[in-house]
Every structure is written in structure tokens, then in C-alpha cells.
Amino acid sequence: MTTTTHTTTRNQVDAGYETSRFAFGVGMAMAAIVGLWGTACLVSALMNNGPLNLVKGYLTAVIG
């Protein structure tokens, strides 16, 4: 007499967790891109105007 046993494995995916994890990753990537772009703009302004003119322009923009 032969007895055959079948087992099944069931994987459940938490769609909310996966979606929020993806959204977090996209948000972090976008924040990194914005940060890199801001740094590039700051370096460009420093190279074109010099550090003293950059500080003067910043203070003029903030104070008025």
C-alpha cells in the first residue's frame, strides 16, 4: 500500500507594504536627485560669482 502526501505552499503578499516600500524608494531617489541638482547649482554659482558675491546676493535676497 502506497500513501502519497501532497503539500502546498502558499505565499501571501502584503500589497500595502510593497506599495509603500516602492513609494518610499521613489521618494528617496527623487530627494537625492534634487539634492544633487541643488549642489550643482551652488557650485556653479560659486565658480561664476565667487563666495563673497554669493553671500552678498543671498543676504540681499533674504533681507531685501
Secondary structure, DSSP 8 states (H G I E B T S, - for coil): --------------HHHHHHHHHHHHHHHHHHHHHHHHHHHHHHHHHHH-HHHHHHHHHHHHH-
